[in-house]
């Protein structure tokens, strides 16, 4: 009689680092004969890769553990990630959870699951290791999307007043350049066209960052390189000038801005003031004139006045970001900001987030219409094809939707913009020739 094949599903919360690590966990389980299925399916094994950047992230992690157990009360449920690292007892209190590991033990979680799967479990086993001085080996060999995330570092040595992540991820540890090049080369050989270099703070990469990019730039078959979020402090004139020499680097940058008020940035313990950040971002735009910028912004930080908030609005309007990730400030126990005076009410934070989102939506709509009216064509890497519609992104990360009678997913084609709904540009195909 054939042995029943085990099935597993992984639910990922949080950043691109977590997405990358979840893919590595899935590969490990697959190599052991486990079939990976959607999280909505009834499976033998569930892995929840948690985040703890906000209180809402905590709630979502706990909620999805309970969802998995309701779906299959007999399943082996394992939890890992930042909340599991910081507060494993929150998961241990949920009947049915079998294994809880921190970030440092995350890469071996697949083996731990398989070792424990057939054992009788009466309570959750917690395995949260102290952080080491070096980065644990973690690689992926396949990719499920058109672009692949590549983790080049982990941890953060900054001590921003609002952030719990250094306690959940540990100090900066970086992946050696040759390991990164080997990983990307294998992915490209498998058909990958675009890679995104990611980490908790890639600006803190401990080896030669520009040399790394120069070497990646030489990999045959790779079409595009994107960067994860960048600290404005990192964007010196010398660094930006060096980035301009990377031929495959996409003119799309995600800025870890956090706020547009110098007073609030100082309270946050960021490494720059608003003026310096603005100068560096505008210089980046001058060197990459067709670039689009994304940014992270926190509203409602303790002590933020209406004047401070207006400084952020003015900053956003000056730069004209294509997209903002707007976070109402979330108190994290164990951080300096959590006990600061003049905490902002939830209502005021919600109001400011909504206003900033409205302003940003208008900016994005204007940018997309300006692009259409400029008469420029765009080179789009298509990612999906459904019901006769191709969807993908240009090098500067504008999303395009194109009618097509062919599935061109995974290839690049030039398109002519026609119209926009304020989020996506509708276009028609000019050429379907792949750039590969």
N, C-alpha and C positions, 0 to 999 in steps of 0.2 A: 504493500500500500504506500502511495506517495505521501511524503510528509507535507503537511499544510504549509504553504508559503506565508510567512509573516508579512503583515502590512504595517506601514507607519505613516504618520503625517506630522508635519512641522508647522507651527504657527510662529511667525516672527513679528516682533514689535521693535520700533525704534529705528536706529540709523542704518546706513549702508554697510557698516562693519558687521552688524548683526545679520543682515541679509547674506553677506559673504560667508560668514561662519555657519549659517544655517545650510547653505549650499554644500559646505565642506562636511557637515554632519550627515546630510542626505547622501552624499557620495560614499561616506564610510559605511552607512547602513546598507546601501545598495550593494557595495562590495562584499557584504556578509550575507547576501541573498534576500534582503528585505525589500519588498516592493513599496515604493514611495507613492502615496495617494494624496488627494486633496484633503484638507483638514476637515471638511464637512462630511467626509465618508466615515463609516464605522471601521475603525482600525484596531489592530492589536497593540500598537504603540503610539503614543502621542508625545511630542516634544514641544514645549513652549519655551521660546527664546525671548526672555523678558527684557524690558527697558524700565528705567526708573528716573528719566529726566524730568518728569512732572508727576503730580499726584494722579492725573488721568492715566498716565502710562502704567502706574501701579495697579489701578483699578482694572484696566483692560487685561493685564497679565493674569490677575486672580480670576477674573470673569471667564477667561478662556480655558483656564485649568478646570473650572467647574463645568464648562460646556463640554469638554472632552470626556469628563467622567460621567456626565449625564448621557452622552452619546453611547458610551460603552463602559459601564461600571466595572467590568473585568479587565479593562485595558491597563497596560503598564504606562503610567504617566510620569514623565521626567521633565524637570524644569531647570533651565540654566539662564545665563544672562545677568544683567546688571542688578535687577531686584533680587534675584536668587543669591548673588554675591553679597549684597548689602544687608538683606533681611530674610535669610532662608527660613526663619521660623514662621513667616507669614504663610508659606506654602506647606510647611510641615503640619500646620494646624488643619489642613484640608484632608479629610479622610479619603484614602485612595491614592494619594501621591506616593510614588515609590522611590524616586531618586531626585535629589536636589544638588546641583553642582554650580560652583562659581565660574567666573570667566576664565580663570587660570586652568581649570580642569575641563573646560568645555570641549576641547578638541578630542579628548579621549572618551567623550560621553557615549558614543556609539558602542564602543567595546564594553563599557560599564553596563550599558543597557542589556547587551546580549549575554554578558556574564550573569546578570541578575534575573533575566526574564523568567526563567523556569523555577526560581526559588520562591518559597512561600514568604510573603511579606506581611508583617503586622504593623509596621510603621515606616515612615519615610526615612531613607538613609541620606544624611547630609554630608556632602564632600566639598567643602569650601577651602581651597588651599591658599596659603599666602602667596603673594606675587613674587615671581622670580626676577632676576636682573636681565634676563634675555627673553626674547619673544619666542613663544612656543611655535613649533613648525605647524603651519596650516596652509594647505594648498588646495586648489580646485583644478580639475582636469577637463571638466565640461561646463557648459553654460546653457541656461534655459532661455535667456533673453538674447536679443541681438547684441547688446553690450554686456560686458562682463565686469564685475567689480573685482578689483585687486587690492587686497589689504597690504599696505606697505609699512604700517606701524600700528601700535596699540598703546593706550594709556595717554595721560596728560599730566604735565608737571606744573601747569598753571594753577593758581589758587583763586579763581574768580569767586566772588562772594556768594553767588547764587547757585553754584554748580556742585552737585554731589558726585559727578562722574569720576573725578580722580580717585575717590574712595572705592568706586565700583569697578574701575578699570586698571588702577595702579599707575606706576610711573611710565614714562615713555620708553618703549622698546621697539626697535626697528628691524625690518626684514632686510637681510643683505641684498645688495644689488643683483648679484648673479642669480639668486633664488627667484627674484621678481622677474628677471629677464627669461629664465627658463619657464616659469609658470605662464607668462604671456605668450611665449613662442609656442607652447603646447596648445594653448587655447586658439591661437591664430591658425595653427595647422588643422584644427577642428572646425574652422570656418568663422571664427570670431573676427569682426571688423573693427570693433571699438572697445576700448578699455577705459575704466574710470578708476583712477588711483584714489584709494580711500583709506581712512584711518580715523582715530578719535581726534587727532590734531596733526594733519599731514605737514603743516608748517614746521613741526618739531622733528621731522625725519632726521635721524642722527648722522646719516652719511651724506654724500654729495648729491643734493637733490637735482641740480641742473645736469650733472653727469648722468644720473639715472634717466632723466628725460631724454637726453641726447642718445643714449643707448637704446631706449625703447623706440625712439624715432627711426632707428635703422632697421627695425624688424620688418622683413618683407611680408606683405600681405595684410599688415595692420594699416587701417585707413585713418583712424581717429584716436586721439588721446584726450581724455577729460581729467580734470582735477577735482578732488573733493573740496570741502570748504576750506577757505584760506583766511587766516587772521590778517586784518589790515596792517598790523605791525610788520608782517612778513613781506609786504609788497613794497619793498624799497625800489628806487629807480633802477639800481643795478640788477635786482632780481627780475623786474619786469622787462628790462632790456634783454636779459638772457632768455626769458620765456619767448620773446619774439623770434628767436632763432630756431625754435622747435617747430618744424614744418607741419607736423601732423597734429599739433595742439589746437584744440577747438577754441574759437573765440567766445567762450562761455565760462564764466567764473562765478563761483558761489562764495560770497563774502560772509564771514562770521562777524557781522557788525555789532549786533545786540542792542544798540541804542544810538540816537543821534544827538544826545545832550552830553556835553563834556562833564557836567556835574554828575550825571548819572553814571557815565562811563568810569569816572574816578571812584564812585561808590561801589561799582561792580568790581573794581580792581582790574580793569582792562589795561592793556599796555600802551594805549594811545588816547588822545582826546579827539573830539569831533573834527576839528580843523585838520589835524594830521591825517585822519582817516579819509576825509573828503579829498584832500590833496592827492593822496596815494591812489584812491579809486579813480579820480579824474585823469590822473596820469596813465593809469592802466587803460582807460577808455581811449586816450589819445594815441597810444601805441597799438591798440587793437580797435580801430574805428568802427568795425562792424560787430563788436562783441555785444552780448547781452549779459546782464548781471542778475544774479539772484542774491538774496540776503536773508539772514536770520535776525529777527528783531523781537526784543522782549518789551512789552508795555506793562505799566503798573508796578515797576520796581519800587521798593520802599522809598518814600520821600519824593517820588516823581510828581512834580507840580504840573499844572496846565501849561505853564511856560516851558518846562522841560519837554513835555510831550509835543508842544508846538515846534521845538527844536528838531525833534525826530521827524515830524511831518516835513519841515523845510529841507532837512537832509535828504529824505526820500524823493522829494520833488526836484531837488538839485541833481541827483544822480540819475533818476528815472530807471529804477530797477524793472526788469521784465516780470519778476516774481518775488514775493516776500513770503517767508515762513514766519507768521506772526504768532507769538506765544504770550498769552497773559502770564505774568510772573507767578510761579508756583513755589510756595514755601517748601523747602526740603530740610527736614530735621538733620542737624549736623553741619549746616552751612552757616556762615556769618550772617547772611542776609535774613535768615529765618527769624532771628531775634532782634533785627533792627527796629527802631522806632518808626512811626509814620507808615505803617503798612497800609496799602491801598485796598479799598473795599472791593469785593468781587464784582459788584455792579459797575463800579468805575473802570475796572480792568476790562470788563466785557464791552463797555461803551467805547473805550479807547481802541480796543482791538477791532471792533466793528467799523469805526470811523477810518482807521488806517487801512483796513481791507477795502473800503469803498474808494478811498483815494488811490490805492494801488490798482484797483480794477480799472479806474479811468486812465491811469498812466499806461497800463498794459494795452488797453484798447487803442489808445493813441499810437503807441509804438507799432502795433500790428498794422494799423491803417497806414502809417507812414511807410512801413516796409512795402505794403501793397502798392502804394502810390509812387514809390521810387522806381518802379519798373524792373527791379532786380529779380532774377531767377534765383532759385534756391536748390542746393544739392541736399537731398533728403535720404537718410538711411531708414528704410521702411522696417517696421517692427511687427506689425499685425496686418492681417487681411481677413475681413469678415463682411459677408453680404455685399461683395463688389466694391468695398471701400478699403483702401490702403491707409494706414496711419504710421507716422514716423516723425523724426525730428531732423531739422537742419543742423549744420555744425554749430550754429549759435543758439541752438536749443529752442527754436520756435517749433511748435507742434503743427503738423500739416495733415490734412485729410484729402485724399485724392480718389476719385472714381477710377476703377480699372477692371478690365476683363481678365487680368492676369495677376497671380499671386507673386509679388516681387519682394516678399518679406526676406530680409537678410541681404538685400542689395541696395545700392545707391542709384538714384535717378534725379535728373533735374526737373523741377516743376515751375510752373508759372502761377503766382498767387492771383486769386480772383476776389475773395471776400473773407470776412472774419465775423465770428460771433462774439468776439472779445476774448476768447480763450484759444481757439484754434483757427488756423487759416485754411480755407478751402482752396484747392489749386487743381490744375490739370497737368498731366504728365507731358513734359517736353521731349524727354528721351528716357528709355528704359534700360540704357546701357549701364551695366554695372561698372563701378570703378575698380573692381578687383582685377 
